[in-house]
Amino acid sequence: MGDGSGCKMMVKPSYNFKRVPATDLARECNAVNRISADFAQVYFPARVFSTEAYNSKTPDPWHRPSRYAPLLHTLYSHTLGKLQYGYASLLNIAIQVLVFYVSFIFAFRTLKIGNYLFPSILLSNLFLFLTPSGLAWFERGQFSLFVAAAYIWLFLGIVMRNPFFLVLSAILAYLKWTSFPLFFVVLSLWILRVKSLKASLGNMRLALIVPATFAIIYAFDLRENTDFLKGLISQETMASPHGLSLIFFLPRPLVKALPIILVAVGCSRLMKDKSDFALMTPYLTAVGILSLLYPSLAFDYSTACLLCFIPPMAYWVEITKGDRNVPLENTIGAPAWRYKIRRYLPSLALGFFCTFLLIGSSFSYLTQRYGLRAHSDIYFYAGCAAVLMVFSIRLPGISRES
């Protein structure tokens, strides 16, 4: 409503409210003092069909060059851009929630893990609407749930070997560039994980659907997409780090090489165990967490992207039940205590990840409450990612056929 009533909430967003300043265009769209500042980067150029979205002449009230794909600008110019700002910003959130939960519920049904659905929806709602990071996603009008939906369809496309799911995931991923590093790691490991060259080529043919979809979208508007790409490269090579960026601690070239490093680490793991790709889910979840720390400008409201890993993690717990049901007297060749621990590891990993979501999304409050050191949230995210990588290493004596 733009009346400042958000300041009365018991739980506050991670950052101070950023309200649209008074400009001629903002007044025309009835946007003055309203929230959804990041949505404004897309809305105002879409509203006036501006071709200057990617430079300082942009109609954005803060004159910030957009870092969102031209596809998103085009879609909104024909839809939300025709509405007044208040309605458009709220519908932007509503559409994301709808797309995400349709994808989320479909994943649970398709993977036959419906018994996890209700607690997972409850956890997601708690994250989105009762934690500082979730409320920051809402307040900034971010697009993180489109990325979360893209990851869900990518996982389903791989597990079900469904080309349509992969196309859908690529379209959603193209809306926000921060999805690209995880896509690169997941698709690379999917191609490399198999035992035979024939199987690897089969996976490669399916995986190429994703970059082919990117290329087709890019070709629809070469000039705008090229401007978008140039601005993105400039930001990632020159901008000072802010928020959760790993560049605070590591050289920029090393951080930008992180996806390649994670593929190499994943391959070294797969060389020892070329088993079911879905069994790498804890590792891929760790990659997802590290992907949040990859951009030069990284903010904790992007943690909403990680809600997509709840269905894959639940699926991983279920597919390991066969291993856990092996009678201990039949596990000859290794100490029995390893198998006792192994029975509880998958459920423990899922619980650990859900706990991370809640703590990570409330870290700004914890920092203020307990006076934690600067950048301690980066250590927390990286540490939790390391723990999940350990969970991805299955104990000896337990196997699963591809």
N, C-alpha and C positions, 0 to 999 in steps of 0.2 A: 504493500500500500504506500510505501514511501513516507510513513508517518513516524518512523523511529521506534515502533512498538517492539521490534525484534530485540531491542536492548533489555527488555523485561524478562526474557527467557531465563529459566533456571540454569540451563546448560548453554554456554556461549560457544560460538564458532571459534576455531583455532586463532583466527586473525580478527582484527577490528573490522567493523562493517565498512565496506567501501561503497559509497553511494554515488550515483551518477551526478556529475556537476551540471550546473545550469548553462546550457548552450542553446543556440537557436533550434537545432535539430532535436535536442533533448526535450525542450519545451513543446515542440510540435508533436512529439511522440508521447507526451505526458510521462516522461521518464525521470524527471528531476527528483533526486533524493531516493530513488529506488535502488535495489540491490541487483545482483547478477552482473557484476562488473566484467567477468570474462565472457559471458554471453553477449555483452555489448560489443565486443570485438567482431562478432559475426552479425549481430542484429542490425547495427547502423549502416554498415556497407551494403547489407542485403536490402535494407529498407529503401535506400536511394539508388540501388543498382550501381554502386560505385565500382570503378575499375582501379581504384587507388587503395585497396584494402591492405596491400603489402608494402606500403611506404608511409612516410610521415604525413602525407596528405589525406590519410584515411579519415572518414567521418567519425571514427571512434572518439568519444568525448575526451579521452586522455591522449589521443593521437598515437596510440600504440599500433605498430604494424601487426597485422593478424598473423598468428602462428597456427591457424586452422586451414585445412585443405579447401581449395575452391569448390569442391563438391558440396561441402557443408554450406558455404555461402550461396551456392546455386539453389540448393534445396530450400533454404530458409527464405530466399528472395521470393519464392513462389508460394510460401506457406506462412510461417510465423512472421516474416517481415512485413506482411500486410496488416498485422494487428498492432494495436497500441502496446507499448513496451511492457506494461505490467502484466497483461494477459499473455503476451508472447513469452516472457521470462518464466512465468509459472508453467505454461504448456511445455516449454523446453525441459523442465524437470519432470513433468508428468509423462511425457513421451519416453524419456530415458528410463524411468521406472517401469513403464509398460513393456518396453523392448527388453529390458533386463529380466524382469520376472517371467515373461513369456519364455525367454531362452532358458532361464534358470529352471523353471518347472518342467519344460520339455526335456531338459537334460536328465533330471531325476527320473522321469517316466521312461525315457529311452534307455537309460542305463539300468533300469529295473532296481532302483535304490529308493523307492518311494517312502520307505520307513524313516529316511533321514529328512524328508521334505519339510515337515512342519517345524522342527527345531531349527532347520537351516533358514527358513523364511523369518522365523522369530529373531535369529541372530542377525540376519541382514537388516531387518527393520530397526533393531536396536542400534546397529552400527550407523545406519544412515541418518536416523532422526533423534538419537539420544547421546551421541558422542561428539566431541569438538571437531574431529576431522570430517565426520559425516555431515555435520551442520555447515562446515566450511565449504564442502562440495555444493551444498544447497545454496549458501549465501553468495558464493562466487558465480553460480550458474555454470558450473563446470560440465564437461562432457565425458566424465570418467566411466559412467555406466554403459556408454556405447562401446568403450574399450573392453569392459568386463564381458559384455555380450559377445564381442568379437572373439575373445579368448574361449568362451564356452563353445561357440560354433566351430572353432578350430579344433578343439579337443574332440568334439563329436565327429567332425569330418575325418579325423585320423582314426579314431576307434571304429567308426562305422564304415570307413573308406567310402565316404559319400561326397562326390564332387560338388553337389549343390550346396552342402554345408560349408565347404571350403570357399566357394564363391561368396556366400553370404558373409562369412567371417572376414574376407578380404575387403568387402564393401564397407563394413562397419569399422574395420581397422583403419581404413584410409581417412576416416573422419578426423582422426587424431594421431599424429605421427609417433607419439610415445609408445604405440603398440608395436612398432616395427622391430625393436631389438628382441623382444620375446618371440615374435613370429620367426625371426631369423634363427634363433637358437632351437626352437621346437622343430621347425621344418628340417634344419640341418641334421639334428639328431635322429629324426624319423627316417631320413634317407640312409644314414650311416649305421643304424642300429642292427640291420639284418645281417644274416650270415652269408648270403649268396649275392653275387653280382646281379643276377636276374631279379631277385626280390628288391634289391636296392634301386634298380632301374624302374621297377613298377611303382615304388614309392615316389621316386623322382618325378615320374609322369604326373602323378596326382598332385604332388607338392607344387609343381610348376603352375598349377591353376591359380595359386595365390599371386605370384609376381605377374602372371599374365593379366589377371584382373586389375592389378595396380597399373600396369602399362596401358591398358585400354582406358581406364579412368583418366590417366595422365594425358593421353592423346586427345581427349575430348576438348581440352582447352590448354594448349601447349604454353601460351604466353603466361596465363595466370598461374599455372602449375609450376612453370619455371621461376617466376617471381617468388612463389611460395617456397620453392626449394632453395633458392638463393638466400632468402631471409632466414630460413631454418639453419642452413650451413653457417651463415654469419653468426647467428646466435650461439650455436654450439661450439664454434671455434674461437669466439672472442668475448662473449659475455662473462662477467664476473660471476662466480658461483653464488647461489642463494638457496636457502632452505635446506633440503636434504641431500644436496649434491655431494657425491664422493670426491669431487674435484677439490674440496676443502682439504683432503688428506693425501690424494694421489695425483700424479701428473696428469694433465688433461689427455695426452695421447694414450696413456695406459687406460684411463676410464673409457675413452671412446673405443678402445679395442676390447672392452669387457665382453661383448657378445661372442667374439672369436675365442677368447680365453675360456668362456663357459662351455662353448662347443668342444674345445679340446679336452677340458676336464670331463665333460660328459662322455666323450669318446673313450677316454682312458678307462672310465667305469664300464662302458659297454664292451670293451675288449675283453674284460674278465667275465662278463655276463650278458650275452646277447639274448636276453629273454624278452618277455612281453613288454612292449613299449609303455603300456599303462603302469607298469611297476616302477617307472622312473618318475611318477607323479610327485613325490616329495622333492626330488631334485629340481623338477620343472617349477614347482611352487617356490623353491628357494631362488631360482632364476627370476621368477616374477617379482619377488621382493627386491632383489638387487636391481631389476630394471627400473624401479621407482627412483633409485639413487643415481641413475645413469645421466639424466639431462643436466645441463648447466644450471637451469632454473627448475628446481624440483620442490614440490610442495606436498604436505601430508594429505591434502584432500584427494590426491591420486591414489591413496590407499584403498579407496572404494573399488578400484580395478581388481583388487585381490579377492573380492567376494566371488569372483568366477571360479576360484580354486576349491570352493567348498564341494561342489558335485564331483570333480575328479578325485579329491582326497577321500570322499565317502566311497566312491567306486573302488579306489585302491584298497581301502579297508575291506571291502566285500570280496574282492578277487583274491585276497590273501587268506581268506578264511579256510580254504582247502588245505593250505600249508599248516595253519594253526590247529586243524582238526586231526592231524597225524598223531596217532597214539604214541606216547613217549617211549613205550617199550619197543617200538619199531624204528626209532631214530638211533640206529647203531652207528658208531664212528665219531661221535662228538658228545661232550658232556651234556647231561640232561638239563642242567640249569640254563644252558643257552636256549633250549627249546621252550622252557618255561617263560623266559623273558620274551622270546620271539612271539609267543602267543598274544602278548599285550602291546607290543610295539606299534602296530598299525593304529589301534584305537588311541594310544598315547600320542602318536604323531598328529592325528586329527584334532585331539583335544588341545595339544600344544599350539597348533596353527590357529584354532578359534580363539584361544587365549591371547595369542599375539595380535590378532585383529582388534580385540577389545582394548588391550593395553596400548598398542601402537596408535589407535585412533584417539586415545585419551592422553597421549604423551604431553601435549601442550599444557594440559591441566596439571599433570604430575610435575612438570618442570616448574610451574609457578608455585605449586603447593610445597614442594620439597627443595626448591632451589637447585635443581640439577645443573651440571656443567653445560656450557654451550656445545651444541652438536652431539650431545649424549644420545639424542634420538637416532642419529646416523649409526652410532655404535650399536644401539639396540636393534635396529633393522638388520644390519649386517650380521650381528651375532645370531639372531633368530634364523636368518638364512643359512648360516653355517650349521646350526643344529638340525635343520631340515635336510641338509645335504648328508649329514650323518645318518639320519633315519632312512635315507634312500639306499644305504648299504645293507643288504640283507645278510643275516648271519649264516655261516656255513651249514651245509646239510639240508637246507630248504631250497627246493627248486620248483620252477613253474615252466611248463612247456610253452613255446611261442605259439 
